[in-house]
Amino acid sequence: MPSLMPPPVQEDAALLSLRRQVREFLAEQVGSGGFTPTVDSWLSGWDLDFTRALARRGWLGMTVPEEYGGHGRTFLERFVVTEELLAAGAPVAAHWIADRQVAPNLLRFGSEALKREYLPRIVAGEAFFAIGMSEPDSGSDLASVRTRAERDDGGWRVTGTKLWTSGAHVADAFIVLARTSPPGEDRHGGLSQLLVRLDSPGLTVRPVISANGAHHFNEVHLDGVLVPDDHVVGEIGDGWRQVTSELSFERSGPERFLSTYQLARSLLGSLDPAEAGRITGRLAGLHQMSLSVAAALQRGERADVPAALVKVLGTTLEGDLAEIADLDTLAGADGELADLTRRAVQQRPGFTLRGGTNEILRGVIARGLGMR
């Protein structure tokens, strides 16, 4: 049977030192009232001041080469910084998508013009992105997208609707997956990615308000939006391969098991030692798995299958934590634990949906095992 995970990785002295530096910075921020730790901070914690404080310390665009304004550091170094930020419940939503997947996507597939225009601004915490994949009738089945891009003088006219687009109301641009030619026998063919500014003529952003009154998601309607040729990401027709690569960054990161870490910290002391041990063991295992995926990405290896595994196991743990905490608060917990539990329970339905449903990802894992 094929191995699902890359080999384990041990953090060296340099990584441990970096981890201590980030923890010290975060302790100072919390101590001075810079932010209040919470759950799901990478989705809801939009704080430009905090993002730019990270940029000043060189903790944005860490893996971007110096020639594009970045720091030329490793995926493992970025993993350490990211894991500490998430564990602290820090407000990282403003730069999250740009730093997590747009920057590596542009580095791998973008034109030189796109790299020069956007990468230095991402590194500086001055360019903010959303992702335009899901549509009203195309969620996890991205090959069924109906948004189309048609050739026009000097560019492409994009028409369609994107849904569940996180942060589109505050971002500068988003990467749109669109159909540039009809699908043939391979339904994944004929798809392309385009970088679209969110202030473009013909583009409308409508809020999608969650049941708890929060505004994270949006519907983005494109009515013949003109996108210049130099804003095509990669090659026309190569969109599916690019999206598959991009989703490895989205699915494998520590946000897939640390969205509720602040809740876990508050909850563990009130649990039976055996239950607390099981949760701690699952967290430790997911930490090692996600670290191994970061090392694989650093080596230039494909990581779609191990990323899917991290996402399925991690979001399952997050849901379990919300359920356990909910039962605990019913038994009389209050204060910080009750507040964190309320937020986690509200966000729980999205844990296993965003970034691809766990049902779809189990199919990815099955293919990796040669079972499909």
GUSEMI-173395 format. One record per residue: residue number from 1; residue in three letters; x, y, z of N, C-alpha, C in turn. Coordinates in steps of 0.1 Angstrom, whole numbers, always signed. Example, Ala and Ser with C-alpha at 12.3 -4.5 7.8 and 13.67 -1.06 7.14 Angstrom:
resi,resn,n_xx,n_yy,n_zz,ca_xx,ca_yy,ca_zz,c_xx,c_yy,c_zz
1,ala,+132,-57,+78,+123,-45,+78,+132,-33,+78
2,ser,+128,-22,+71,+137,-11,+71,+129,+0,+79
END
This chain:
resi,resn,n_xx,n_yy,n_zz,ca_xx,ca_yy,ca_zz,c_xx,c_yy,c_zz
1,met,+8,-12,+0,+0,+0,+0,+9,+12,+0
2,pro,+6,+22,-9,+14,+34,-9,+14,+42,+4
3,ser,+24,+49,+7,+25,+58,+19,+17,+71,+16
4,leu,+9,+74,+26,+1,+87,+24,+8,+99,+29
5,met,+18,+98,+38,+24,+109,+43,+39,+110,+40
6,pro,+45,+122,+38,+59,+123,+37,+66,+119,+50
7,pro,+79,+116,+50,+86,+112,+62,+86,+123,+72
8,pro,+86,+119,+85,+86,+129,+96,+98,+138,+96
9,val,+96,+150,+102,+106,+160,+103,+109,+165,+117
10,gln,+121,+167,+121,+124,+172,+134,+129,+187,+132
11,glu,+124,+195,+141,+128,+209,+141,+142,+211,+147
12,asp,+150,+218,+139,+164,+220,+144,+165,+233,+153
13,ala,+177,+236,+158,+178,+247,+168,+174,+260,+162
14,ala,+176,+262,+149,+172,+275,+143,+157,+277,+143
15,leu,+150,+266,+139,+135,+266,+139,+130,+268,+154
16,leu,+135,+262,+163,+131,+263,+177,+133,+278,+182
17,ser,+145,+284,+178,+147,+297,+181,+137,+307,+175
18,leu,+134,+305,+163,+124,+313,+156,+110,+311,+163
19,arg,+107,+299,+167,+94,+297,+174,+94,+305,+187
20,arg,+105,+306,+194,+106,+314,+207,+104,+329,+204
21,gln,+110,+333,+193,+109,+348,+189,+94,+351,+186
22,val,+87,+343,+179,+73,+346,+176,+65,+345,+189
23,arg,+67,+336,+197,+60,+335,+210,+62,+348,+218
24,glu,+74,+353,+219,+77,+365,+227,+70,+377,+221
25,phe,+70,+378,+207,+63,+389,+201,+48,+388,+204
26,leu,+42,+376,+203,+28,+375,+205,+24,+377,+220
27,ala,+32,+373,+229,+30,+376,+243,+30,+391,+246
28,glu,+39,+399,+239,+39,+413,+240,+26,+419,+234
29,gln,+22,+414,+223,+10,+419,+217,-2,+417,+225
30,val,-4,+405,+231,-15,+403,+239,-14,+411,+252
31,gly,-3,+412,+258,-1,+419,+270,-4,+434,+269
32,ser,-1,+439,+257,-3,+454,+255,-17,+457,+250
33,gly,-26,+446,+248,-39,+448,+243,-40,+449,+228
34,gly,-29,+444,+221,-29,+445,+207,-40,+436,+200
35,phe,-43,+425,+206,-54,+417,+202,-59,+408,+213
36,thr,-71,+403,+211,-77,+393,+221,-77,+380,+214
37,pro,-71,+370,+219,-71,+356,+212,-85,+351,+211
38,thr,-88,+345,+199,-101,+339,+196,-99,+327,+187
39,val,-111,+321,+184,-111,+309,+175,-113,+314,+161
40,asp,-108,+307,+151,-110,+309,+137,-105,+323,+133
41,ser,-94,+327,+139,-89,+341,+137,-84,+343,+123
42,trp,-81,+332,+115,-76,+334,+102,-87,+337,+92
43,leu,-99,+335,+96,-111,+339,+88,-117,+352,+93
44,ser,-118,+355,+106,-125,+366,+111,-116,+377,+116
45,gly,-103,+375,+118,-95,+385,+125,-88,+394,+115
46,trp,-95,+404,+109,-89,+413,+99,-84,+425,+106
47,asp,-71,+426,+107,-64,+437,+114,-52,+442,+107
48,leu,-53,+453,+100,-42,+458,+91,-30,+461,+99
49,asp,-32,+467,+111,-20,+471,+119,-12,+459,+123
50,phe,-19,+448,+127,-12,+436,+131,-5,+430,+119
51,thr,-11,+429,+107,-5,+424,+95,+8,+432,+92
52,arg,+7,+445,+93,+19,+453,+89,+30,+452,+100
53,ala,+26,+449,+112,+36,+446,+123,+44,+433,+119
54,leu,+37,+423,+114,+43,+411,+110,+52,+414,+98
55,ala,+48,+422,+89,+56,+425,+77,+69,+432,+81
56,arg,+68,+441,+91,+81,+447,+95,+91,+438,+101
57,arg,+86,+427,+107,+95,+416,+112,+99,+406,+102
58,gly,+95,+408,+90,+99,+398,+80,+91,+385,+80
59,trp,+79,+385,+86,+71,+373,+87,+59,+372,+78
60,leu,+59,+381,+67,+50,+379,+56,+59,+376,+44
61,gly,+54,+368,+34,+61,+365,+22,+75,+359,+25
62,met,+75,+351,+36,+88,+345,+40,+95,+337,+29
63,thr,+87,+330,+21,+93,+321,+11,+94,+328,-2
64,val,+90,+341,-3,+92,+348,-16,+106,+352,-18
65,pro,+112,+350,-29,+126,+353,-31,+129,+368,-29
66,glu,+141,+371,-26,+145,+385,-23,+143,+394,-35
67,glu,+145,+388,-47,+143,+397,-59,+129,+402,-61
68,tyr,+119,+396,-54,+106,+401,-55,+102,+408,-41
69,gly,+112,+412,-34,+109,+419,-21,+107,+410,-9
70,gly,+109,+396,-11,+106,+387,+0,+119,+384,+8
71,his,+119,+373,+15,+129,+370,+25,+137,+357,+22
72,gly,+132,+350,+12,+140,+338,+7,+141,+328,+18
73,arg,+131,+326,+27,+132,+317,+38,+125,+304,+34
74,thr,+125,+294,+42,+120,+281,+39,+106,+279,+42
75,phe,+100,+269,+37,+86,+265,+40,+85,+261,+55
76,leu,+95,+255,+60,+95,+251,+74,+95,+263,+83
77,glu,+103,+273,+80,+103,+286,+88,+90,+292,+87
78,arg,+84,+293,+75,+70,+299,+75,+60,+291,+83
79,phe,+62,+278,+82,+53,+269,+90,+53,+272,+105
80,val,+65,+274,+110,+67,+277,+124,+60,+290,+128
81,val,+62,+300,+120,+56,+313,+123,+41,+312,+122
82,thr,+36,+306,+112,+22,+304,+110,+15,+296,+121
83,glu,+22,+285,+125,+16,+277,+136,+15,+285,+149
84,glu,+25,+293,+152,+25,+301,+164,+14,+312,+164
85,leu,+12,+318,+152,+2,+328,+151,-12,+322,+153
86,leu,-14,+311,+147,-27,+304,+148,-30,+299,+162
87,ala,-20,+293,+168,-21,+288,+182,-25,+299,+191
88,ala,-20,+311,+189,-22,+323,+197,-36,+330,+194
89,gly,-43,+325,+184,-55,+331,+180,-54,+345,+175
90,ala,-43,+348,+168,-39,+362,+164,-47,+365,+151
91,pro,-50,+378,+149,-58,+383,+138,-50,+384,+125
92,val,-50,+373,+117,-42,+372,+105,-50,+371,+92
93,ala,-63,+374,+93,-72,+373,+81,-68,+382,+70
94,ala,-63,+394,+73,-61,+404,+62,-51,+398,+52
95,his,-40,+393,+56,-30,+388,+47,-31,+373,+44
96,trp,-40,+366,+50,-40,+351,+50,-39,+345,+36
97,ile,-49,+349,+28,-50,+342,+15,-38,+346,+6
98,ala,-35,+359,+7,-23,+364,-1,-10,+357,+2
99,asp,-8,+355,+15,+5,+349,+19,+4,+334,+18
100,arg,-7,+328,+21,-8,+313,+21,-8,+307,+7
101,gln,-16,+313,-2,-17,+306,-15,-15,+315,-27
102,val,-18,+328,-27,-16,+336,-39,-1,+338,-42
103,ala,+7,+341,-31,+21,+343,-34,+28,+331,-40
104,pro,+26,+319,-34,+33,+307,-40,+27,+304,-54
105,asn,+14,+307,-56,+8,+305,-69,+14,+314,-80
106,leu,+16,+326,-76,+22,+336,-86,+37,+332,-88
107,leu,+43,+328,-78,+57,+324,-80,+59,+312,-89
108,arg,+50,+303,-88,+51,+291,-97,+45,+293,-111
109,phe,+34,+300,-112,+27,+301,-125,+26,+315,-131
110,gly,+28,+325,-122,+25,+339,-127,+36,+344,-137
111,ser,+32,+354,-145,+41,+361,-154,+50,+369,-146
112,glu,+61,+373,-152,+71,+382,-146,+64,+395,-142
113,ala,+55,+400,-150,+48,+413,-147,+39,+411,-135
114,leu,+32,+400,-133,+24,+398,-121,+33,+397,-109
115,lys,+44,+390,-110,+53,+388,-99,+58,+402,-94
116,arg,+62,+410,-104,+68,+423,-100,+57,+433,-94
117,glu,+45,+431,-99,+35,+440,-95,+29,+437,-81
118,tyr,+27,+424,-78,+20,+420,-66,+29,+414,-55
119,leu,+39,+407,-58,+46,+401,-47,+52,+410,-37
120,pro,+59,+421,-41,+64,+431,-31,+54,+436,-22
121,arg,+42,+439,-28,+31,+444,-20,+25,+434,-10
122,ile,+25,+421,-14,+20,+411,-5,+30,+410,+7
123,val,+43,+410,+4,+53,+409,+14,+52,+421,+24
124,ala,+49,+433,+19,+48,+445,+27,+35,+446,+35
125,gly,+26,+437,+33,+12,+438,+39,+4,+449,+33
126,glu,+5,+451,+20,-2,+461,+13,-11,+457,+2
127,ala,-11,+444,-1,-20,+438,-11,-28,+426,-5
128,phe,-41,+427,-7,-49,+417,+0,-58,+410,-10
129,phe,-60,+397,-9,-66,+389,-19,-77,+380,-14
130,ala,-86,+376,-23,-96,+366,-21,-94,+355,-32
131,ile,-102,+344,-30,-101,+334,-40,-115,+331,-46
132,gly,-116,+331,-59,-128,+330,-66,-129,+316,-73
133,met,-132,+306,-64,-134,+292,-70,-148,+288,-69
134,ser,-154,+287,-57,-168,+282,-56,-178,+291,-62
135,glu,-189,+284,-67,-200,+291,-73,-213,+286,-68
136,pro,-225,+292,-71,-237,+288,-65,-240,+273,-67
137,asp,-236,+267,-79,-238,+253,-82,-225,+245,-83
138,ser,-214,+251,-78,-201,+244,-79,-193,+247,-67
139,gly,-194,+238,-57,-187,+240,-45,-174,+231,-45
140,ser,-175,+219,-40,-163,+211,-41,-160,+205,-55
141,asp,-171,+205,-63,-169,+200,-77,-165,+212,-86
142,leu,-153,+216,-84,-148,+228,-91,-148,+226,-106
143,ala,-147,+214,-111,-147,+212,-126,-160,+216,-132
144,ser,-171,+218,-124,-184,+222,-130,-186,+237,-130
145,val,-176,+245,-128,-177,+260,-127,-183,+265,-141
146,arg,-192,+275,-140,-199,+281,-151,-193,+294,-155
147,thr,-186,+301,-146,-180,+313,-150,-171,+311,-162
148,arg,-173,+320,-172,-166,+319,-184,-157,+331,-187
149,ala,-147,+329,-194,-138,+340,-199,-137,+339,-214
150,glu,-141,+349,-221,-141,+349,-236,-131,+359,-241
151,arg,-124,+355,-252,-114,+363,-258,-119,+377,-262
152,asp,-112,+387,-259,-115,+401,-264,-102,+408,-267
153,asp,-103,+419,-274,-91,+426,-277,-82,+429,-265
154,gly,-70,+424,-265,-61,+427,-254,-64,+420,-241
155,gly,-73,+411,-241,-76,+404,-228,-88,+394,-229
156,trp,-95,+393,-218,-106,+383,-216,-117,+390,-209
157,arg,-130,+387,-214,-142,+392,-208,-147,+381,-199
158,val,-148,+384,-186,-152,+373,-176,-166,+376,-171
159,thr,-175,+365,-172,-189,+366,-168,-192,+354,-160
160,gly,-198,+357,-148,-203,+346,-140,-204,+351,-125
161,thr,-207,+342,-116,-209,+345,-102,-201,+335,-94
162,lys,-193,+341,-84,-186,+334,-74,-193,+335,-61
163,leu,-193,+325,-53,-200,+325,-40,-190,+320,-29
164,trp,-194,+324,-16,-186,+321,-4,-172,+326,-6
165,thr,-170,+338,-12,-157,+344,-14,-153,+352,-2
166,ser,-145,+346,+7,-141,+352,+19,-133,+365,+17
167,gly,-137,+376,+24,-129,+388,+23,-130,+396,+11
168,ala,-139,+393,+1,-139,+400,-11,-143,+415,-9
169,his,-151,+418,+2,-155,+431,+4,-144,+440,+9
170,val,-132,+435,+13,-121,+443,+18,-108,+440,+11
171,ala,-108,+430,+2,-96,+427,-6,-94,+436,-18
172,asp,-82,+435,-23,-79,+443,-35,-82,+436,-48
173,ala,-80,+423,-48,-81,+415,-60,-85,+400,-56
174,phe,-89,+392,-66,-90,+378,-64,-86,+370,-76
175,ile,-83,+357,-73,-79,+348,-84,-92,+340,-88
176,val,-96,+342,-101,-108,+336,-105,-105,+323,-114
177,leu,-112,+313,-111,-112,+300,-119,-124,+301,-129
178,ala,-120,+301,-142,-131,+303,-152,-128,+293,-163
179,arg,-139,+291,-170,-138,+282,-182,-135,+291,-194
180,thr,-124,+288,-201,-120,+295,-213,-122,+287,-225
181,ser,-126,+274,-224,-130,+266,-236,-139,+255,-231
182,pro,-148,+250,-239,-157,+239,-235,-150,+227,-230
183,pro,-155,+220,-221,-148,+207,-216,-149,+197,-227
184,gly,-139,+189,-229,-139,+178,-238,-143,+165,-230
185,glu,-137,+154,-233,-138,+142,-226,-133,+144,-212
186,asp,-122,+151,-210,-117,+155,-197,-124,+167,-192
187,arg,-133,+166,-183,-140,+178,-178,-131,+187,-170
188,his,-119,+184,-167,-110,+193,-160,-103,+202,-170
189,gly,-104,+199,-183,-98,+207,-193,-105,+220,-196
190,gly,-99,+229,-202,-105,+242,-206,-107,+252,-195
191,leu,-101,+250,-183,-102,+259,-172,-89,+267,-171
192,ser,-91,+280,-167,-79,+289,-166,-81,+297,-153
193,gln,-70,+303,-148,-71,+313,-137,-67,+327,-142
194,leu,-74,+336,-137,-72,+350,-140,-71,+359,-127
195,leu,-63,+368,-126,-62,+377,-115,-71,+389,-118
196,val,-81,+391,-110,-91,+402,-113,-92,+412,-101
197,arg,-90,+424,-105,-91,+435,-94,-106,+436,-90
198,leu,-108,+438,-77,-122,+438,-72,-129,+452,-74
199,asp,-121,+462,-79,-127,+474,-82,-130,+476,-97
200,ser,-129,+465,-105,-130,+465,-119,-145,+469,-123
201,pro,-146,+477,-134,-160,+479,-139,-167,+466,-143
202,gly,-180,+465,-139,-188,+453,-142,-187,+443,-131
203,leu,-180,+446,-120,-179,+436,-109,-187,+442,-97
204,thr,-195,+433,-91,-203,+437,-79,-201,+427,-68
205,val,-198,+432,-56,-196,+424,-44,-209,+425,-35
206,arg,-215,+414,-32,-227,+414,-24,-224,+406,-11
207,pro,-227,+411,+1,-224,+404,+13,-233,+392,+15
208,val,-227,+381,+20,-234,+369,+25,-233,+369,+40
209,ile,-243,+372,+47,-243,+374,+62,-246,+360,+68
210,ser,-237,+356,+77,-239,+343,+84,-250,+344,+94
211,ala,-255,+332,+99,-266,+332,+108,-263,+339,+121
212,asn,-250,+341,+124,-247,+348,+137,-245,+363,+134
213,gly,-248,+368,+122,-247,+382,+119,-233,+386,+113
214,ala,-224,+377,+113,-210,+381,+108,-209,+381,+93
215,his,-200,+390,+88,-198,+392,+74,-184,+388,+70
216,his,-182,+376,+66,-169,+371,+61,-171,+367,+46
217,phe,-182,+362,+42,-184,+357,+29,-191,+367,+20
218,asn,-190,+365,+7,-196,+373,-3,-199,+366,-16
219,glu,-209,+372,-23,-212,+367,-37,-206,+378,-46
220,val,-198,+374,-55,-191,+383,-65,-197,+380,-79
221,his,-203,+390,-84,-209,+389,-98,-200,+396,-108
222,leu,-196,+390,-118,-188,+395,-129,-196,+396,-142
223,asp,-198,+408,-147,-206,+410,-159,-197,+416,-170
224,gly,-191,+407,-177,-182,+411,-188,-170,+419,-183
225,val,-164,+415,-172,-153,+422,-167,-141,+420,-176
226,leu,-134,+430,-180,-122,+429,-188,-110,+427,-180
227,val,-103,+416,-183,-91,+412,-176,-80,+412,-187
228,pro,-69,+420,-185,-59,+421,-195,-51,+408,-196
229,asp,-45,+406,-208,-37,+393,-210,-27,+391,-200
230,asp,-20,+401,-195,-9,+399,-185,-14,+396,-171
231,his,-28,+395,-170,-33,+391,-157,-39,+377,-157
232,val,-36,+370,-168,-38,+355,-168,-27,+349,-160
233,val,-31,+340,-151,-21,+333,-142,-17,+320,-149
234,gly,-5,+319,-153,+0,+307,-160,-5,+306,-174
235,glu,-8,+294,-179,-12,+291,-192,-27,+290,-193
236,ile,-33,+295,-204,-47,+292,-207,-49,+277,-208
237,gly,-59,+272,-201,-63,+258,-201,-56,+250,-191
238,asp,-47,+256,-183,-39,+249,-173,-45,+251,-159
239,gly,-57,+257,-158,-62,+261,-145,-64,+249,-135
240,trp,-68,+237,-140,-70,+226,-131,-57,+222,-124
241,arg,-47,+221,-131,-34,+217,-125,-30,+228,-115
242,gln,-32,+240,-118,-28,+251,-109,-36,+251,-96
243,val,-49,+249,-98,-58,+248,-86,-55,+237,-77
244,thr,-52,+225,-83,-48,+213,-75,-35,+216,-67
245,ser,-26,+223,-73,-13,+227,-66,-17,+237,-55
246,glu,-25,+247,-58,-29,+257,-49,-36,+252,-36
247,leu,-45,+242,-39,-53,+237,-27,-44,+229,-18
248,ser,-32,+224,-22,-23,+218,-13,-19,+227,-2
249,phe,-17,+240,-5,-13,+250,+5,-25,+253,+14
250,glu,-37,+253,+8,-49,+257,+16,-53,+245,+25
251,arg,-51,+233,+21,-56,+222,+29,-47,+216,+40
252,ser,-34,+219,+38,-24,+212,+46,-19,+220,+58
253,gly,-22,+233,+58,-17,+242,+68,-22,+239,+82
254,pro,-16,+245,+92,-20,+243,+106,-33,+249,+109
255,glu,-39,+258,+100,-52,+263,+103,-63,+252,+103
256,arg,-59,+241,+97,-69,+230,+96,-70,+222,+109
257,phe,-62,+225,+119,-64,+219,+132,-62,+228,+143
258,leu,-58,+241,+140,-56,+251,+151,-66,+262,+152
259,ser,-76,+261,+143,-87,+272,+144,-93,+272,+157
260,thr,-94,+261,+164,-100,+260,+178,-90,+258,+189
261,tyr,-77,+261,+186,-67,+258,+196,-69,+266,+209
262,gln,-73,+279,+208,-76,+287,+220,-87,+280,+229
263,leu,-97,+274,+222,-107,+267,+229,-101,+254,+236
264,ala,-93,+247,+229,-86,+235,+235,-79,+239,+247
265,arg,-71,+250,+247,-63,+254,+259,-72,+257,+271
266,ser,-84,+263,+268,-93,+267,+279,-100,+254,+284
267,leu,-102,+245,+275,-110,+233,+278,-103,+222,+285
268,leu,-90,+220,+282,-83,+208,+286,-83,+206,+301
269,gly,-81,+217,+308,-80,+216,+323,-93,+211,+330
270,ser,-104,+212,+323,-117,+208,+329,-121,+194,+325
271,leu,-113,+187,+316,-117,+174,+311,-111,+163,+319
272,asp,-117,+151,+318,-111,+139,+323,-97,+137,+317
273,pro,-87,+133,+325,-73,+132,+320,-72,+123,+308
274,ala,-80,+113,+307,-80,+104,+295,-84,+111,+282
275,glu,-95,+119,+284,-101,+127,+273,-91,+138,+269
276,ala,-85,+144,+279,-75,+155,+276,-63,+149,+269
277,gly,-59,+137,+273,-48,+130,+266,-50,+127,+252
278,arg,-63,+122,+249,-66,+119,+235,-66,+131,+226
279,ile,-71,+142,+231,-71,+155,+223,-57,+159,+221
280,thr,-49,+159,+232,-35,+163,+230,-27,+155,+220
281,gly,-30,+142,+221,-23,+133,+211,-27,+135,+197
282,arg,-40,+138,+195,-44,+141,+181,-38,+155,+176
283,leu,-37,+164,+185,-31,+177,+181,-16,+175,+178
284,ala,-9,+167,+186,+5,+165,+184,+7,+157,+170
285,gly,-1,+148,+168,+0,+140,+155,-2,+149,+143
286,leu,-12,+158,+144,-15,+167,+133,-4,+177,+131
287,his,+2,+182,+142,+13,+191,+141,+24,+184,+133
288,gln,+27,+172,+136,+38,+165,+129,+35,+162,+114
289,met,+22,+159,+111,+18,+156,+98,+19,+169,+89
290,ser,+14,+180,+95,+14,+193,+88,+28,+197,+85
291,leu,+37,+195,+95,+51,+199,+94,+58,+191,+83
292,ser,+54,+178,+82,+59,+169,+71,+55,+174,+57
293,val,+42,+179,+56,+38,+184,+43,+45,+196,+40
294,ala,+48,+205,+49,+56,+217,+47,+70,+213,+41
295,ala,+76,+203,+47,+89,+199,+42,+88,+193,+28
296,ala,+77,+186,+25,+75,+181,+12,+74,+192,+1
297,leu,+66,+202,+5,+65,+214,-4,+78,+221,-6
298,gln,+86,+221,+4,+99,+227,+3,+108,+220,-6
299,arg,+106,+206,-7,+114,+198,-16,+108,+198,-30
300,gly,+97,+205,-32,+91,+206,-45,+82,+194,-49
301,glu,+78,+186,-39,+70,+174,-41,+55,+177,-41
302,arg,+48,+169,-48,+33,+171,-48,+28,+167,-34
303,ala,+18,+174,-29,+13,+171,-16,-2,+171,-15
304,asp,-9,+169,-26,-23,+170,-26,-30,+159,-17
305,val,-24,+146,-18,-30,+136,-10,-27,+138,+5
306,pro,-15,+140,+10,-13,+142,+24,-20,+155,+29
307,ala,-21,+165,+20,-28,+177,+24,-43,+174,+27
308,ala,-49,+165,+18,-62,+161,+20,-64,+154,+34
309,leu,-54,+145,+37,-55,+138,+49,-54,+147,+61
310,val,-45,+157,+61,-44,+167,+72,-57,+174,+74
311,lys,-63,+178,+62,-75,+186,+63,-87,+178,+69
312,val,-88,+165,+65,-99,+157,+70,-97,+154,+85
313,leu,-86,+150,+89,-83,+147,+103,-84,+160,+112
314,gly,-78,+170,+107,-77,+183,+114,-91,+189,+117
315,thr,-99,+190,+106,-112,+196,+108,-122,+187,+116
316,thr,-120,+174,+115,-127,+165,+124,-124,+168,+138
317,leu,-112,+170,+142,-108,+173,+155,-114,+186,+160
318,glu,-114,+196,+151,-119,+209,+154,-134,+208,+157
319,gly,-141,+200,+149,-155,+198,+152,-158,+190,+165
320,asp,-149,+181,+168,-150,+173,+181,-148,+182,+193
321,leu,-138,+191,+192,-136,+201,+202,-148,+210,+205
322,ala,-154,+215,+194,-166,+223,+196,-177,+216,+203
323,glu,-179,+203,+199,-189,+195,+205,-186,+192,+220
324,ile,-174,+188,+223,-170,+185,+237,-172,+198,+246
325,ala,-167,+209,+240,-169,+222,+248,-183,+226,+250
326,asp,-191,+223,+239,-205,+227,+240,-212,+219,+252
327,leu,-209,+206,+253,-214,+198,+264,-209,+203,+277
328,asp,-197,+207,+277,-191,+212,+290,-197,+225,+294
329,thr,-200,+234,+285,-206,+247,+289,-221,+245,+293
330,leu,-227,+235,+288,-241,+231,+292,-240,+227,+307
331,ala,-229,+222,+311,-227,+217,+325,-224,+229,+334
332,gly,-223,+241,+329,-221,+253,+338,-209,+261,+336
333,ala,-201,+258,+326,-189,+267,+323,-194,+281,+319
334,asp,-185,+291,+322,-189,+305,+318,-176,+312,+315
335,gly,-177,+325,+313,-165,+334,+310,-159,+331,+297
336,glu,-146,+331,+296,-138,+329,+284,-142,+316,+277
337,leu,-143,+305,+284,-146,+292,+278,-159,+293,+271
338,ala,-169,+299,+278,-182,+299,+272,-182,+308,+259
339,asp,-175,+319,+259,-174,+327,+247,-167,+320,+235
340,leu,-156,+314,+238,-148,+306,+228,-157,+295,+223
341,thr,-164,+288,+232,-173,+277,+227,-184,+282,+218
342,arg,-190,+293,+221,-200,+299,+213,-195,+302,+199
343,arg,-183,+308,+198,-177,+311,+185,-174,+298,+177
344,ala,-169,+288,+184,-165,+276,+177,-177,+268,+172
345,val,-188,+268,+180,-200,+261,+176,-206,+268,+164
346,gln,-206,+281,+164,-211,+289,+153,-203,+286,+140
347,gln,-190,+285,+141,-182,+283,+129,-181,+268,+125
348,arg,-185,+259,+134,-183,+245,+132,-188,+240,+118
349,pro,-200,+244,+113,-204,+238,+100,-194,+241,+89
350,gly,-187,+252,+90,-177,+255,+80,-164,+247,+80
351,phe,-161,+241,+92,-148,+235,+94,-146,+224,+83
352,thr,-156,+216,+80,-154,+205,+71,-158,+208,+57
353,leu,-163,+220,+55,-167,+224,+41,-157,+232,+34
354,arg,-151,+242,+40,-142,+251,+33,-129,+244,+29
355,gly,-124,+248,+17,-112,+241,+12,-115,+228,+6
356,gly,-128,+225,+4,-132,+211,-1,-138,+203,+10
357,thr,-150,+198,+7,-157,+190,+18,-149,+178,+21
358,asn,-150,+173,+34,-143,+161,+38,-147,+149,+30
359,glu,-160,+149,+25,-164,+137,+17,-156,+137,+4
360,ile,-155,+149,-3,-147,+149,-15,-132,+145,-12
361,leu,-127,+150,-1,-113,+147,+2,-110,+133,+5
362,arg,-120,+126,+11,-118,+112,+13,-117,+104,-1
363,gly,-123,+110,-11,-121,+104,-24,-107,+106,-29
364,val,-101,+118,-26,-87,+121,-30,-78,+111,-23
365,ile,-81,+109,-10,-72,+100,-2,-73,+86,-8
366,ala,-86,+82,-11,-88,+68,-17,-80,+66,-30
367,arg,-80,+77,-38,-72,+76,-51,-57,+75,-48
368,gly,-53,+82,-37,-39,+81,-33,-35,+67,-28
369,leu,-45,+60,-23,-42,+46,-19,-44,+36,-30
370,gly,-48,+41,-42,-50,+31,-53,-64,+24,-52
371,met,-73,+30,-44,-86,+23,-42,-96,+28,-52
372,arg,-93,+39,-59,-103,+44,-69,-96,+47,-82
END
